[in-house]
Amino acid sequence: MKRECLTIIGTAHVSQDSVDEVKDAIYEQIPEVVAIELDKGRYERLMKELSGIEEEEKISVSHIIKENKVGLFVASGILTYIQSKIGEDVDVKPGSEMIGAIEAAKDVDARIALIDRDINITLQRALNEMSIWEKLKFMFSAIASLFASEDDLQDIEELKKQDTLDEIMEYFKEVSPSAYKVLVKERDAYLANSILNIEEDHIIAVVGAGHKEGIKQYLDNPEELPPIETLMNTEKKGSIPWFKIILIAIPISFAVTFFLAFMNGIDVGDSLLEYVLIRGGAAFIGSIASGSKIQSAIVGFIAAPFTIVHPIISSGWFSGLTEAKYRKVKKKDITNLGKVATLKDLWNNSIFRILLVVIGTNLAVSLATYLIILPSVIIPLLSQIF
């Protein structure tokens, strides 16, 4: 690659002006390579959409839970929703500028280079880096965006102005510096690395406006680029997981209490029965109140007394998995969230209903555990022991 022959176009991902700018530049310069900010998966999905191929791929909720990718799935869905919502408001389909670049590249016989990191790797690294507090802020911001009015949305073309862009990036850096590092700075480095590895000389790179300056900085100072291997690792850095330690300590303390009471000759039969009925009953009520089917509530009732032995396993997931067997989730359920106009629309969305059952069941069990079981079962047993 020859630096002087490289043109970097910073685009807004849902802007018609960006589509026109990209096409005009490619037709005018006729480059050897058009490098686009897409990974293989997103490129293939865009090509299928362009060919009119619609996939009704079902999402396996059980697979997502077993692979411990719930957070990844939710984060991906939220980001997809937000971009789709903005695209609808300005009547431009997300990814249109990339499609325009691909079409123009084919017209001038330029090679297409996919230079972005796999979106799943990016999201997983972002989640690994974020603290619990940052994740909560991200979720609250996403929920707030669901109810944003059109008056709250900025003019999309303003996103291409550097001063406005800096303000947005600074705000994001303040809210979640860990995610900012992964979503912006790391991808700047990955995109720059990919461009440097292109063998041809004359290149037009089409990237999001937020990456343009970072990429230029790395290209001007390639010695600052981190090794590509470090940008692809999704293993979480070792640290003391205090939150998980606390979650593990709570069920252990309950088990130890029953064990000590039994060893001290205290009759724990009634206490165990009370514990089972309270947790199971709370799971049943929480599941039904969340709009689940009776089968899901029954499974939650059975699972609730036992799920306390492991902090990651919750009765809500058992209710949710059962509910998922009756409510088939498809990818379009995520995009349909952007079309919600009434509470009825929201209620009829399979993803919303399953998540509502999970949350409702877990919330009811947690409240029952700390507000009823702790004062009426555990504390009386401790008082007898000591």
C-alpha positions in Angstrom: 0.0 0.0 0.0 1.2 3.5 -0.8 0.1 6.0 1.8 -0.2 8.8 -0.7 -2.5 6.7 -2.9 -4.9 6.0 0.0 -8.2 7.8 0.4 -10.2 7.4 3.6 -13.9 8.3 3.5 -15.6 8.8 6.8 -19.3 8.1 6.6 -22.4 8.2 8.7 -23.8 4.6 8.5 -27.4 5.8 7.8 -26.8 8.7 5.5 -27.8 9.1 1.8 -25.2 11.8 1.3 -22.6 9.3 2.5 -23.8 6.8 -0.1 -23.4 9.4 -2.8 -20.0 10.5 -1.6 -18.6 7.0 -1.6 -19.9 6.2 -5.1 -18.7 9.4 -6.6 -15.2 8.9 -5.2 -14.9 5.3 -6.5 -16.2 6.2 -10.0 -13.9 9.2 -10.1 -10.7 7.6 -8.8 -11.2 4.0 -10.1 -9.1 2.4 -7.3 -7.5 -1.0 -7.3 -9.1 -1.9 -4.0 -12.2 -0.7 -2.1 -11.7 -1.5 1.6 -14.9 -1.5 3.6 -15.6 -1.5 7.3 -17.3 -4.9 7.3 -16.4 -8.4 8.5 -17.2 -11.6 6.6 -20.5 -12.3 8.4 -22.0 -8.8 7.9 -20.8 -8.7 4.3 -22.6 -12.0 3.5 -25.8 -10.7 5.2 -25.7 -7.5 3.1 -25.2 -9.5 -0.1 -28.2 -11.8 0.7 -30.3 -8.7 1.4 -29.2 -7.2 -1.8 -30.1 -10.4 -3.7 -33.6 -10.4 -2.0 -32.8 -13.5 0.0 -34.6 -13.4 3.3 -33.6 -15.8 6.1 -36.1 -16.8 8.7 -33.4 -18.2 10.9 -34.6 -19.3 14.3 -32.5 -18.3 17.4 -31.8 -21.1 19.8 -32.3 -19.6 23.2 -31.0 -22.7 24.9 -27.8 -22.6 22.9 -27.3 -19.0 23.8 -27.6 -19.8 27.5 -25.5 -23.0 27.4 -22.7 -21.1 25.6 -22.9 -18.3 28.1 -23.6 -15.7 25.3 -26.7 -14.1 26.7 -24.9 -10.7 27.2 -23.5 -10.9 23.8 -26.9 -11.6 22.2 -28.6 -8.8 24.1 -25.8 -6.3 23.3 -25.9 -7.2 19.6 -29.7 -7.0 19.5 -29.7 -3.6 21.2 -27.1 -2.1 18.8 -28.9 -3.6 15.8 -32.2 -2.1 17.0 -30.7 1.4 17.6 -29.1 1.6 14.2 -32.2 0.3 12.5 -34.4 2.8 14.3 -32.2 5.7 13.2 -32.2 4.4 9.7 -36.0 4.3 9.6 -36.2 7.9 10.9 -34.0 9.2 8.0 -35.4 6.7 5.4 -32.0 5.1 4.8 -31.2 1.5 5.4 -28.2 0.8 7.7 -25.2 -0.3 5.6 -26.4 1.5 2.5 -23.1 3.3 2.1 -21.3 -0.1 2.2 -23.7 -1.5 -0.4 -23.0 1.5 -2.5 -19.3 1.0 -2.2 -19.6 -2.7 -3.1 -21.7 -1.9 -6.2 -19.4 0.9 -7.4 -16.3 -1.4 -6.8 -17.8 -4.0 -9.0 -18.6 -1.5 -11.7 -15.0 -0.4 -11.9 -13.5 -3.9 -11.4 -11.9 -3.0 -8.0 -11.2 -5.7 -5.5 -13.3 -5.6 -2.3 -11.3 -5.9 1.0 -13.2 -6.7 4.3 -11.1 -4.9 6.9 -13.3 -5.0 10.1 -13.0 -7.3 13.0 -15.7 -10.0 13.6 -18.5 -8.2 15.4 -18.9 -11.0 17.9 -15.2 -10.7 18.9 -15.6 -6.9 19.3 -18.8 -7.2 21.4 -17.3 -10.0 23.6 -14.1 -8.0 24.2 -16.3 -5.0 25.1 -18.4 -7.0 27.6 -15.2 -8.5 29.1 -13.8 -5.0 29.7 -16.9 -3.4 31.1 -17.6 -3.3 34.8 -20.9 -4.3 36.2 -21.8 -0.6 36.7 -20.9 0.2 33.1 -23.1 -2.6 31.9 -26.0 -1.3 33.9 -25.5 2.2 32.5 -25.4 0.7 29.0 -28.6 -1.2 29.6 -30.4 1.8 31.0 -29.3 4.0 28.1 -30.5 1.4 25.6 -33.9 1.1 27.3 -34.2 4.9 27.3 -33.5 4.9 23.6 -36.5 2.7 23.0 -38.7 5.5 24.2 -36.9 8.4 22.6 -39.1 10.7 20.5 -38.1 11.9 17.1 -37.4 15.3 18.5 -34.6 13.7 20.6 -32.8 12.3 17.5 -29.9 14.4 16.1 -29.5 15.2 12.4 -27.5 12.3 11.1 -25.3 14.4 8.9 -24.2 16.3 12.0 -22.4 13.1 13.0 -19.9 13.7 10.3 -18.8 17.0 11.7 -15.7 16.6 13.7 -16.7 18.9 16.6 -20.0 17.1 17.1 -18.3 13.7 16.7 -15.7 14.6 19.3 -18.5 15.5 21.8 -20.2 12.2 21.2 -17.0 10.2 21.6 -16.1 12.1 24.7 -19.5 11.4 26.2 -19.2 7.7 25.4 -15.6 7.7 26.8 -17.0 9.1 30.1 -19.9 6.8 30.4 -18.0 3.6 29.6 -14.2 4.1 29.0 -13.7 0.4 28.8 -16.2 -0.1 26.0 -14.9 3.0 24.3 -11.5 1.5 24.1 -12.7 -1.7 22.5 -15.4 -0.2 20.2 -13.4 2.7 19.0 -9.6 2.7 19.8 -9.1 -1.0 19.3 -11.0 -1.0 16.0 -9.0 2.0 14.8 -5.9 -0.2 15.3 -7.5 -3.3 13.7 -8.8 -1.3 10.7 -5.4 0.4 10.2 -3.7 -3.0 10.4 -6.0 -4.4 7.8 -5.4 -1.5 5.4 -1.6 -1.8 5.8 -1.8 -5.5 4.8 -3.4 -4.7 1.5 -0.9 -5.4 -1.3 -2.3 -3.1 -3.9 -1.3 0.6 -4.0 -4.4 2.6 -4.9 -7.0 2.1 -2.2 -10.3 3.8 -1.1 -11.2 2.9 2.5 -14.9 3.4 3.5 -15.2 3.5 7.3 -17.4 5.1 9.9 -16.6 8.8 10.5 -15.6 8.0 14.1 -12.7 5.9 13.0 -11.2 8.1 10.3 -8.8 10.2 12.5 -7.8 7.2 14.6 -6.9 5.2 11.5 -4.9 8.1 10.1 -3.0 8.4 13.3 -2.0 4.7 13.3 -1.1 4.8 9.6 1.2 7.8 10.2 2.7 6.0 13.2 2.6 2.2 12.4 5.0 1.5 15.2 2.2 2.3 17.7 0.0 -0.5 16.3 -0.6 -3.3 18.8 0.0 -6.9 17.7 -3.1 -8.2 15.8 -3.2 -11.3 18.1 -3.9 -9.1 21.1 -6.9 -7.6 19.4 -8.5 -11.0 18.7 -8.3 -12.6 22.1 -11.7 -13.0 23.8 -10.6 -14.5 27.0 -11.4 -12.4 30.0 -8.5 -10.9 31.9 -7.8 -12.4 35.3 -9.2 -10.4 38.2 -10.9 -11.0 41.5 -14.6 -11.5 40.7 -16.0 -9.9 43.8 -19.6 -9.9 42.5 -19.5 -13.7 41.8 -17.8 -14.3 45.1 -20.7 -12.6 46.9 -23.2 -14.5 44.9 -21.5 -17.8 45.7 -21.2 -16.9 49.4 -25.0 -16.3 49.8 -26.1 -19.8 48.9 -23.2 -21.4 50.7 -24.2 -19.5 53.9 -27.8 -20.9 53.5 -26.5 -24.4 53.1 -24.1 -24.1 56.0 -26.9 -22.8 58.2 -29.1 -25.9 57.5 -26.1 -28.2 58.0 -25.1 -26.6 61.3 -28.7 -26.7 62.5 -28.9 -30.4 61.6 -25.6 -31.2 63.3 -26.8 -29.5 66.4 -29.8 -31.7 66.6 -32.3 -29.0 65.5 -35.3 -30.3 63.5 -34.9 -28.6 60.1 -37.8 -30.4 58.4 -40.3 -27.6 58.7 -37.7 -25.0 57.8 -36.7 -26.9 54.7 -40.3 -27.3 53.7 -40.9 -23.6 54.2 -37.8 -22.7 52.2 -38.9 -25.0 49.3 -42.5 -23.7 49.2 -41.5 -20.0 49.5 -38.9 -20.1 46.7 -40.9 -22.4 44.5 -44.1 -20.4 45.1 -42.4 -17.1 44.4 -41.0 -18.5 41.1 -44.5 -19.7 40.1 -46.1 -16.4 40.9 -43.4 -14.3 39.3 -43.5 -16.4 36.1 -47.3 -16.3 35.8 -47.4 -12.5 36.6 -44.9 -12.0 33.8 -47.3 -13.6 31.3 -45.8 -17.1 31.0 -47.6 -20.3 30.2 -48.5 -22.6 33.1 -45.8 -25.1 32.0 -43.1 -22.5 32.4 -44.3 -21.5 35.9 -44.4 -25.1 37.0 -40.8 -25.7 35.8 -39.8 -22.5 37.7 -41.4 -23.8 40.8 -39.5 -27.1 40.7 -36.2 -25.5 39.9 -36.3 -22.6 42.3 -35.4 -24.5 45.5 -32.3 -26.1 43.9 -30.9 -23.1 41.8 -29.6 -21.4 44.9 -26.6 -23.9 45.0 -25.1 -22.2 41.9 -24.9 -18.4 41.3 -25.1 -18.6 37.5 -28.0 -21.0 37.4 -31.3 -19.2 38.1 -34.9 -20.4 38.2 -35.8 -17.6 35.7 -33.7 -19.3 33.1 -35.6 -22.6 33.5 -38.9 -20.7 33.2 -37.5 -18.8 30.2 -36.2 -21.9 28.4 -39.5 -23.6 28.9 -41.3 -20.5 27.5 -38.9 -20.4 24.6 -40.2 -23.9 23.5 -43.6 -22.4 23.0 -42.5 -19.0 21.6 -40.2 -19.6 18.6 -37.7 -16.7 18.5 -36.6 -15.4 15.1 -34.1 -12.7 14.1 -36.9 -10.5 12.9 -38.1 -10.3 16.5 -35.2 -8.0 17.3 -35.9 -5.7 14.3 -39.6 -5.7 15.1 -38.8 -4.0 18.4 -38.2 -0.9 16.3 -41.8 -1.0 15.0 -43.4 -1.2 18.5 -46.2 1.4 18.6 -48.3 0.1 21.5 -47.9 -2.1 24.6 -49.8 -4.8 22.7 -47.0 -4.9 20.0 -44.4 -5.2 22.8 -46.4 -7.9 24.5 -46.6 -9.9 21.3 -42.8 -9.9 20.7 -41.3 -13.3 21.5 -38.0 -11.9 22.7 -39.6 -9.4 25.0 -42.0 -12.1 26.5 -39.2 -14.6 27.1 -36.9 -12.0 28.7 -39.9 -10.7 30.8 -40.5 -14.3 32.1 -36.8 -14.7 33.0 -36.7 -11.3 34.8 -40.0 -11.6 36.5 -39.3 -15.1 37.8 -35.8 -14.1 39.1 -37.0 -10.9 40.7 -39.8 -12.7 42.6 -37.5 -15.4 43.8 -34.8 -12.9 44.9 -37.4 -10.8 46.8 -38.8 -13.8 48.5 -35.3 -15.1 49.4 -34.2 -11.9 51.1 -37.5 -10.5 52.4 -39.1 -13.8 53.6 -36.7 -16.7 53.8 -33.9 -14.8 55.4 -35.9 -13.3 58.3 -38.4 -16.2 58.8 -36.2 -19.3 58.1 -32.4 -18.6 58.2 -32.2 -16.1 61.0 -34.4 -18.2 63.4 -32.1 -21.2 62.6 -29.0 -19.2 63.3 -30.5 -18.0 66.7 -31.1 -21.6 67.7 -27.6 -22.7 66.6 -25.8 -19.9 68.5 
